[in-house]
Amino acid sequence: MEFFCYHRDRPDSVALRHELLEKHWSYMDAYAKEMIARGPTLTSDGETPTGSVHLVDLPDPAAARAFAFDEPGYQAGVYRDVVVRRWRNTLGRTMWDFPGGRTGGNRYLVIGLGAGQAADLDVPADPDEVIAYGPLLSDDGAAWLGTAALLRAPDADTARAVLTPRRYAAIEVHPWQFGGRPS
């Protein structure tokens, strides 16, 4: 089962986040085989972390919650909240398979929270600009709760347009970058 985990930073937690960076990376190293995508969200200037997104393939919802809440930054109080949702990897690839590579262009996390009739289930028209894409689902996979995407786009408005606005209660767009240890 695939899961979307998004840790949102607590205000004024940047110093603590940096202090725990090696512990965070070591923790994530233990999940290398399960990782579909990962990386920080950033302020609009791309300089300051605002959160951390992880798309992982884990056995069940309990394992996903353990992954999210045992993370060292969460344990130390870096994050103000955590979103954990079942997710389906519509592209069937990892971020490392993204044809656009790790750098170049603006990258975004787009989260659409919805309810009712599912929307935006198909991969957007230009899959070469999409890093990861799929529906957010209930724990049992039966109910559609929204859509999450990582993509390359010229700007936040273009990134937002990947989702159908009227189908969501809210759409969030966050600058994002490929995560993991620097090479």
Rosetta blueprint (number, residue, H / E / L):
1 M L
2 E E
3 F E
4 F E
5 C E
6 Y E
7 H E
8 R E
9 D E
10 R L
11 P L
12 D L
13 S L
14 V H
15 A H
16 L H
17 R H
18 H H
19 E H
20 L L
21 L H
22 E H
23 K H
24 H H
25 W H
26 S H
27 Y H
28 M H
29 D H
30 A L
31 Y L
32 A H
33 K H
34 E H
35 M E
36 I E
37 A E
38 R E
39 G E
40 P E
41 T E
42 L E
43 T L
44 S L
45 D L
46 G L
47 E L
48 T L
49 P E
50 T E
51 G E
52 S E
53 V E
54 H E
55 L E
56 V E
57 D E
58 L L
59 P L
60 D L
61 P H
62 A H
63 A H
64 A H
65 R H
66 A H
67 F H
68 A H
69 F H
70 D H
71 E L
72 P H
73 G H
74 Y H
75 Q H
76 A H
77 G L
78 V L
79 Y E
80 R E
81 D E
82 V E
83 V E
84 V E
85 R E
86 R E
87 W E
88 R L
89 N L
90 T L
91 L L
92 G L
93 R L
94 T L
95 M H
96 W H
97 D H
98 F L
99 P L
100 G L
101 G L
102 R L
103 T L
104 G L
105 G L
106 N L
107 R E
108 Y E
109 L E
110 V E
111 I E
112 G E
113 L E
114 G L
115 A L
116 G L
117 Q L
118 A L
119 A L
120 D L
121 L L
122 D L
123 V L
124 P L
125 A L
126 D L
127 P H
128 D H
129 E H
130 V E
131 I E
132 A E
133 Y E
134 G E
135 P E
136 L E
137 L E
138 S L
139 D L
140 D L
141 G L
142 A L
143 A L
144 W E
145 L E
146 G E
147 T E
148 A E
149 A E
150 L E
151 L E
152 R E
153 A L
154 P L
155 D L
156 A H
157 D H
158 T H
159 A H
160 R H
161 A L
162 V L
163 L L
164 T L
165 P H
166 R H
167 R H
168 Y L
169 A L
170 A E
171 I E
172 E E
173 V E
174 H E
175 P E
176 W E
177 Q L
178 F L
179 G L
180 G L
181 R L
182 P L
183 S L
